[in-house]
């Protein structure tokens, strides 16, 4: 029943507002709301079973958390086999508390993994700018640049390089935007190993062991725990 499928997916999308742990799975099934098949229906039922088992799992916001932003940015290049568009993923912490995250298919086909990563960095930078403005509006001063971790050294080098080459000309606007905020002290771009990249949870599927590791890094807690 396509109508029931769309209703359930819409409800799951709403739940991801406070449950980032299955955000990527919902992102994937939401691609097929126009003409779902039995395979997609089975995937939705699997998400519902997971949700039932983990209904008491919640984000943790400790009162002792600092008021410093920290972000992770990543992209899964050509993730969608139907159109080869990549998936952007980011998550942003305020201290140890996860306050913003996204898993979204990119609008344009990227010709390299570096290009896909760079587009993800631009989306992350946009969110960082908004969050810093919001904190400033609440009289929370941020004196240091926001750390935005990325596991693609080539993408980081493009931000630091003021010279555009033919191979980066088509993403020039994204380059200028991210570089502007790097130069003005809004962000800084430390490299992080792919094995420690938390935001992988929002760009690809994982083994159970890896999935649980990433969930733990998001500071999610079972609320009945002592």
ABEGO torsion letter per residue (X at the ends): XAAAAAAAAAAAAAAAAABAAAAAAAAAAAAAAABBBAAAAAAAAAAAAAAAAAAABBBBBBAABBABBBBBBBBBBGABAAAGBBBBBBBBBBEABBABBBBBBBABBBABAAAAAAAAAAAAAAAAAAAAAAAAAAGBBBABBBBBBBABAAAAAAAABABBBAAAAAAAAAAAAAAAAAAAGABBBBBBBAAABAAAAAABBBBAAAAAAAAAAAGBBBAABX
